Amino acid sequence: MAGTQARQIGRLQGKVAIITGAANGIGRATALRFAAEGARLMLNDVNAAALDTVLREVTEAGGAVCGIVGDVAKAAEVERLVAEAVASYGCVDILIANAGIIPEADLPAASADLWDRTMAIDARGMFLCCKHAAAAMLKTGGGAMVLLSSVSGFVGQKGQVVYGPAKFAASGLTKHLAVELAAQGIRVNAVAPGTIATAAVARMDPAGIRAGIAKHPMGRIGQPEEVANAILFLASDEASFITGAILPVDGGFLAQ
Ligand SMILES: NC(=O)c1ccc[n+]([C@@H]2O[C@H](COP(=O)([O-])OP(=O)(O)OC[C@H]3O[C@@H](n4cnc5c(N)ncnc54)[C@H](O)[C@@H]3O)[C@@H](O)[C@H]2O)c1
């Protein structure tokens, strides 16, 4: 009947979301999904050309979006990212701490330099993003963060003696920040993807990917959009009583 139909509004209508590592893979899928749900986006990546492409894609899809090139491992660049979001939109409601690298290395192959580089981006970078985004969120009464952990941030795997511990840092940050920030109105959750079909995974040893598929009871790897859907739920008000949760998006990997 005319006039009685509820107007469809996005699940993130008007929310201001920072997404790091948004130029590829899970970050890009999340940016496109968030834009479709009405979020206003501030996207970050170190890859300027790929970031430009995603900014164009979101704009062409009708999304409100700005972007800034920056390295999440550098405190000044993270501060600038958060400041630009506030300058552009007036506040920060959501942080998706997604930027990361996925090095494969067993113990003999893992150098101290690889450890330092991975921890700088995956652990220190995530910490810096949470720290500066939280400061902005507190000025307007709170917000929601979703961090990218991994099944490797839950259980041991071969060939991940550097990446796995970095993802345990993501899991730990989720739990500790959730408790520290709960009373101040900031929810902190994570997703723990299994193997997801992104460029980072395409660069891996094909035999390793085949072995990885065998570990997923659903018998396939996931798509970036399937992770973006879980991130959307945790970032949205639908998850209003959920904090400190780490949601597997892994085709059953961690259920075994
Ligand atoms: N793909 C998977 O199987 C998988 C599984 C579990 C968790 N994850 C996590 O999901 C996140 C995204 O992974 P992905 O597979 O989409 O990777 P991806 O390589 O496809 O995309 C990552 C993006 O992060 C950017 N980036 C890298 N270093 C950065 C830095 N210092 N500052 C800013 N941006 C930076 C890259 O340029 C790239 O655009 C990572 O945190 C990863 O650990 C991925």
The ligand as an SDF file (V2000), in Angstrom:
LIG
                    3D

 44 48  0  0  0  0  0  0  0  0999 V2000
   43.6750  -13.4290    3.0890 N   0  0  0  0  0  0  0  0  0  0  0  0
   43.6520  -14.2590    4.1270 C   0  0  0  0  0  0  0  0  0  0  0  0
   43.6460  -15.4970    3.9620 O   0  0  0  0  0  0  0  0  0  0  0  0
   43.6200  -13.7290    5.5270 C   0  0  0  0  0  0  0  0  0  0  0  0
   43.3260  -14.6350    6.5550 C   0  0  0  0  0  0  0  0  0  0  0  0
   43.2900  -14.1820    7.8680 C   0  0  0  0  0  0  0  0  0  0  0  0
   43.5250  -12.8460    8.1440 C   0  0  0  0  0  0  0  0  0  0  0  0
   43.8080  -11.9790    7.1280 N   0  0  0  0  0  0  0  0  0  0  0  0
   44.0860  -10.5920    7.4890 C   0  0  0  0  0  0  0  0  0  0  0  0
   43.2570   -9.7260    6.7400 O   0  0  0  0  0  0  0  0  0  0  0  0
   43.9430   -8.4900    6.5080 C   0  0  0  0  0  0  0  0  0  0  0  0
   43.9040   -8.1800    5.0370 C   0  0  0  0  0  0  0  0  0  0  0  0
   44.4940   -9.2450    4.3130 O   0  0  0  0  0  0  0  0  0  0  0  0
   44.2890   -9.4160    2.7510 P   0  0  0  0  0  0  0  0  0  0  0  0
   44.4020  -10.8680    2.4670 O   0  0  0  0  0  0  0  0  0  0  0  0
   43.0990   -8.6580    2.2810 O   0  0  0  0  0  0  0  0  0  0  0  0
   45.6470   -8.7410    2.2310 O   0  0  0  0  0  0  0  0  0  0  0  0
   45.9670   -7.9220    0.8860 P   0  0  0  0  0  0  0  0  0  0  0  0
   47.4410   -7.9990    0.7040 O   0  0  0  0  0  0  0  0  0  0  0  0
   45.0840   -8.3610   -0.2270 O   0  0  0  0  0  0  0  0  0  0  0  0
   45.5580   -6.4430    1.3090 O   0  0  0  0  0  0  0  0  0  0  0  0
   46.2190   -5.8060    2.3710 C   0  0  0  0  0  0  0  0  0  0  0  0
   46.3330   -4.3250    2.0970 C   0  0  0  0  0  0  0  0  0  0  0  0
   47.0680   -3.7390    3.1850 O   0  0  0  0  0  0  0  0  0  0  0  0
   47.9720   -2.7880    2.6350 C   0  0  0  0  0  0  0  0  0  0  0  0
   49.0870   -2.5710    3.5510 N   0  0  0  0  0  0  0  0  0  0  0  0
   50.1580   -3.3820    3.7720 C   0  0  0  0  0  0  0  0  0  0  0  0
   50.9830   -2.8160    4.6430 N   0  0  0  0  0  0  0  0  0  0  0  0
   50.4360   -1.6300    4.9960 C   0  0  0  0  0  0  0  0  0  0  0  0
   50.8440   -0.5900    5.8650 C   0  0  0  0  0  0  0  0  0  0  0  0
   51.9990   -0.6480    6.5350 N   0  0  0  0  0  0  0  0  0  0  0  0
   50.0400    0.5020    5.9970 N   0  0  0  0  0  0  0  0  0  0  0  0
   48.8830    0.5920    5.2980 C   0  0  0  0  0  0  0  0  0  0  0  0
   48.4600   -0.3620    4.4320 N   0  0  0  0  0  0  0  0  0  0  0  0
   49.2290   -1.4590    4.2940 C   0  0  0  0  0  0  0  0  0  0  0  0
   48.4130   -3.4050    1.3090 C   0  0  0  0  0  0  0  0  0  0  0  0
   48.9600   -2.4410    0.4270 O   0  0  0  0  0  0  0  0  0  0  0  0
   47.1100   -4.0160    0.8160 C   0  0  0  0  0  0  0  0  0  0  0  0
   46.3860   -3.1140    0.0060 O   0  0  0  0  0  0  0  0  0  0  0  0
   45.3610   -8.6750    7.0720 C   0  0  0  0  0  0  0  0  0  0  0  0
   45.4050   -8.0920    8.3600 O   0  0  0  0  0  0  0  0  0  0  0  0
   45.5060  -10.1740    7.1510 C   0  0  0  0  0  0  0  0  0  0  0  0
   46.4040  -10.5850    8.1520 O   0  0  0  0  0  0  0  0  0  0  0  0
   43.8540  -12.3820    5.8290 C   0  0  0  0  0  0  0  0  0  0  0  0
  1  2  1  0
  2  3  2  0
  2  4  1  0
  4  5  1  0
  4 44  2  0
  5  6  2  0
  6  7  1  0
  7  8  2  0
  8  9  1  0
  8 44  1  0
  9 10  1  0
  9 42  1  0
 10 11  1  0
 11 12  1  0
 11 40  1  0
 12 13  1  0
 13 14  1  0
 14 15  2  0
 14 16  1  0
 14 17  1  0
 17 18  1  0
 18 19  2  0
 18 20  1  0
 18 21  1  0
 21 22  1  0
 22 23  1  0
 23 24  1  0
 23 38  1  0
 24 25  1  0
 25 26  1  0
 25 36  1  0
 26 27  1  0
 26 35  1  0
 27 28  2  0
 28 29  1  0
 29 30  1  0
 29 35  2  0
 30 31  1  0
 30 32  2  0
 32 33  1  0
 33 34  2  0
 34 35  1  0
 36 37  1  0
 36 38  1  0
 38 39  1  0
 40 41  1  0
 40 42  1  0
 42 43  1  0
M  CHG  2   8   1  16  -1
M  END
$$$$
